[in-house]
Every structure is written in C-alpha cells, then in structure tokens.
Amino acid sequence: MDLARHRQWTAAFSTEVLCRRILERHRDAVRVQKPHVAVANLGRIIEATLKLSNRQGFHATSLRDLAQASGLSMGGLYSYFDNKATLLSMILGEVSSTVNEVLRAAPEEIAEDPAAHLRWLIEAHVRLTEAMQPWFVFAFMEAKSFPAAERRMAVDSEAATEEIFAAVLRQGARRGVFAVADADLTASLIKPLLQDWYVKRAKHRKRGTGIDAYIEAVSSFVEAALQPART
C-alpha cells in the first residue's frame, strides 16, 4: 500500500473532520456553543454508535447504551440530537454528502477522458470507503432497518453514486471507448464490486489482498468487460 496516500485519505476523512462538517450542517440543532467541544463529543457519540451498531444493530441500541459507551450523560446526548432518527440522519447525511463531493471532484484533465475518469472513480470510491469504513459498513448493513425517511436517503445516495458512474459510461459509449448497452445497469453491476471491499474485509485480509491490488483488479476487470469488440 502507498502509505503516504493512505495517510492523506485517512487525515482528510478523519472522525474529527467529518464531525466538524456535521456540526456545520446541524448547527441549529446542536446546543453546545463551543465548536471544539461539540466536535469532540460528536466524535465520541458517533464512534460509539458505529461500534454498538456493528455489535448489536442500531435498532437495538438504546440511548442509555449510547450514553454509557460514549461517556456522556443522557442529558449530554440531547445537547446534540433530539432522538435516534436525528442521529441516524447526521451519520447518513455525512456519508451521502461526502461520497457525492468526492466522486464529483475529478480533475478536469481526467474528466475529459472516459477511461481515465472511470479508473479514477473506482480508485476514489475504494479509498474513500477505506478511510470511512465503519461509516459505510453502518450505512450498508443497517439500511433495511432504517425508518422510511432514512431508508429513502440511503437508497437515493446509492442511486446518485451509480448515476455518476453511469454518466461516465455513457460518455465513453458515445466516444466509442466503451461497449455499453445499458449504462445504468452496468453502473449497478460495478457498485457491488466497490462495496465488497468494505463489507467483506475479513475475506480480503485472509487472502492477503491489499487496497492497491484490489483497486487494480476491479479496474482491470471492469475495463475488460467494457472493451469494444475488435473489427
């Protein structure tokens, strides 16, 4: 693994950075005025939420469980959100907005080349989910038990990600770079390859597959599938 690149992604999407973004979006709801205190406590709350949800599920996690795991009082929790649905919305909203911003930030010279753009999207998605692995696992594993509004948020977020890939596939098809009959379907087939990295970590760890090897394997596999027939 390129350690310098790994550290760069990890620093850019640390819990502190993500919680600072959450605070900015939910400033009206968070009653703690000092930003450094609010960010630190949001980090404790969300890290506890992700750990407890991985162990027993978000639905089964009570606010009392969360208070004990985070080290905050029940009253302290209510300084940051009014109920579990709001906390859930905070986490899902950050996952959704971050992946959307990252995948839409390809450098102009890469965005002009569909093949390079697709490879860039695959790498960016895998590296982002590596840096935010507990967040993405939470969103993936808990989706079926989310309340209707939050479940819709998760579905819309996945659809938005697929559309980013589909747009590049359509551009490549128009230029004759890709052989794609249905860009939307193809994008939906690529998505599980990306999800497999953060959902089935134990499998890849057991095989000794590192992140760079995984990115290269997925990129090569997708490129081979999209290669136009030779005449």
CORKA-V174721 format. One record per pair of residues at least 4 apart in sequence whose ideal C-beta (glycine too) atoms are under 8 Angstrom apart, sorted by sequence separation. I is the first residue (numbers start at 1). GAP is how many residues later the second one is. D is the distance in whole Angstrom. If there is no record, write none. Layout:
i=<I;I>
gap=<GAP;GAP>
d=<D;D>
This chain:
i=<1;2;3;4;5;6;7;8;9;10;13;14;15;16;17;18;19;20;21;22;23;26;34;35;36;37;38;39;40;41;42;43;44;45;46;47;48;49;50;51;52;53;56;57;61;62;63;64;65;66;72;73;74;75;76;77;78;82;83;84;85;86;87;88;89;90;91;92;93;94;95;96;97;98;99;100;101;106;107;108;109;113;114;115;116;117;118;119;120;121;122;123;124;125;126;127;128;129;132;133;134;135;136;137;138;139;142;146;147;148;149;150;151;152;153;154;155;156;157;158;159;160;161;162;163;164;165;166;167;168;169;170;171;173;181;182;183;184;185;186;187;189;190;191;192;195;196;197;200;201;202;203;205;209;210;211;212;213;214;215;216;217;218;219;220;221;222;223;1;12;13;32;33;53;56;61;67;72;81;106;112;146;172;173;181;204;209;11;32;52;67;81;110;111;172;173;180;23;67;70;80;110;129;144;146;173;197;30;53;143;146;172;209;32;49;52;56;67;81;169;64;67;110;170;173;204;63;66;106;143;169;23;30;49;143;52;170;52;63;106;169;197;20;23;106;139;23;167;49;52;166;169;197;48;51;103;106;139;166;169;20;23;19;22;166;45;48;63;103;163;165;166;48;102;103;162;165;16;19;47;61;102;16;19;22;163;194;45;162;165;193;44;58;99;102;162;165;16;19;44;45;15;18;44;193;41;99;162;193;58;98;161;15;41;15;45;190;158;98;41;45;125;95;41;42;49;41;95;186;46;50;94;95;38;45;49;121;46;91;95;121;46;180;32;91;92;118;121;179;31;32;91;178;179;30;31;177;178;179;30;118;178;179;29;30;117;118;177;29;176;29;92;114;117;118;172;26;114;140;29;96;100;114;115;169;88;92;96;99;103;114;140;141;88;140;89;93;96;100;104;118;89;92;96;100;103;114;137;85;88;92;95;99;115;136;137;114;115;26;85;89;96;100;114;25;85;92;129;133;129;130;22;25;122;126;129;130;133;25;125;129;22;126;22;25;122;21;18;21;21;18;54;58;130;51;54;59;50;54;58;127;13;50;53;57;126;59;47;50;54;58;50;53;57;126;127;49;53;126;123;126;122;122;123;122;119;122;118;118;119;118;115;118;18;13;18;9;13;9;12;13;6;9;10;5;9;6;6;1;1;2;1>
gap=<4;4;4;4;4;4;4;4;4;4;4;4;4;4;4;4;4;4;4;4;4;4;4;4;4;4;4;4;4;4;4;4;4;4;4;4;4;4;4;4;4;4;4;4;4;4;4;4;4;4;4;4;4;4;4;4;4;4;4;4;4;4;4;4;4;4;4;4;4;4;4;4;4;4;4;4;4;4;4;4;4;4;4;4;4;4;4;4;4;4;4;4;4;4;4;4;4;4;4;4;4;4;4;4;4;4;4;4;4;4;4;4;4;4;4;4;4;4;4;4;4;4;4;4;4;4;4;4;4;4;4;4;4;4;4;4;4;4;4;4;4;4;4;4;4;4;4;4;4;4;4;4;4;4;4;4;4;4;4;4;4;4;4;4;4;4;4;4;5;5;5;5;5;5;5;5;5;5;5;5;5;5;5;5;5;5;5;6;6;6;6;6;6;6;6;6;6;7;7;7;7;7;7;7;7;7;7;8;8;8;8;8;8;9;9;9;9;9;9;9;10;10;10;10;10;10;11;11;11;11;11;12;12;12;12;13;13;14;14;14;14;14;15;15;15;15;16;16;17;17;17;17;17;18;18;18;18;18;18;18;19;19;20;20;20;21;21;21;21;21;21;21;22;22;22;22;22;23;23;23;23;23;24;24;24;24;24;25;25;25;25;26;26;26;26;26;26;27;27;27;27;28;28;28;28;29;29;29;29;30;30;30;31;31;32;32;32;33;34;35;35;36;37;38;38;38;39;40;40;41;41;41;41;42;42;42;43;44;44;44;44;45;46;47;47;47;47;47;47;48;48;48;48;48;49;49;49;49;49;50;50;50;50;51;51;51;51;51;52;52;53;54;54;54;54;54;55;55;55;57;57;57;57;57;57;58;58;58;58;58;58;58;58;59;59;60;60;60;60;60;60;61;61;61;61;61;61;61;62;62;62;62;62;62;62;62;63;63;64;64;64;64;64;64;65;65;65;65;65;66;67;68;68;68;68;68;68;68;69;69;69;71;71;72;72;72;73;76;76;77;80;80;80;81;83;83;83;84;84;84;84;85;85;85;85;85;86;87;87;87;87;88;88;88;88;88;89;89;89;92;92;93;96;96;97;100;100;101;104;104;105;108;108;114;115;117;118;118;119;119;119;121;121;121;122;122;124;205;209;210;210;211>
d=<8;6;6;6;7;6;6;6;6;6;6;7;6;6;7;6;6;7;7;6;6;6;6;6;6;6;6;6;7;6;6;6;6;6;6;6;6;6;6;6;6;6;5;7;5;7;6;7;6;6;4;7;7;7;8;7;7;5;8;6;6;7;7;6;6;7;7;6;6;6;6;6;6;6;6;6;6;5;7;7;7;6;6;7;6;6;7;6;6;6;6;6;6;6;6;7;6;6;6;6;6;7;6;6;6;6;6;4;7;6;7;7;6;6;6;7;6;6;7;6;6;7;7;6;6;7;6;6;7;6;6;6;7;8;8;6;6;7;7;7;7;8;7;6;6;5;5;8;7;6;6;7;8;5;7;6;6;6;6;6;6;6;6;6;6;7;6;7;6;7;6;6;8;4;6;6;6;6;4;5;8;4;4;5;8;4;5;8;4;8;6;5;5;5;4;7;5;6;5;7;8;5;5;8;8;4;7;6;6;6;6;7;8;7;7;5;8;7;7;6;7;6;5;7;7;7;6;6;6;5;5;7;8;7;8;6;5;7;6;5;4;7;8;5;7;6;6;8;6;6;4;6;6;6;7;6;8;8;5;6;5;6;5;6;7;7;4;7;6;8;8;4;4;6;7;7;4;6;4;8;8;8;8;5;8;7;7;5;4;6;5;4;8;7;5;6;7;6;6;6;7;5;8;7;7;8;6;6;7;7;7;7;7;6;6;7;6;7;7;7;6;8;7;8;6;7;7;5;8;8;8;7;6;7;7;7;7;8;7;5;6;6;6;5;7;6;7;6;6;5;7;7;4;7;7;8;8;8;4;5;5;7;6;8;8;5;7;8;7;6;7;8;6;8;7;7;8;8;6;7;7;8;5;7;7;7;6;8;7;7;3;8;8;8;6;8;7;8;6;7;8;6;5;4;7;5;6;6;6;5;6;7;6;5;5;6;5;8;6;8;7;7;8;7;8;7;7;7;5;8;7;5;7;8;6;6;7;7;8;5;4;8;5;5;8;7;6;5;8;8;7;7;7;6;8;7;8;4;7;5;7;7;7;6;7;6;5;8;8;8;7;5;8;7;6;8;8;6;5;5;7;6;6;7;5;5;7;8;7;7;8;7;8;7;7;7;5;4;7;7;5;8;7;5;7;4;8;7;5;6;7;6>
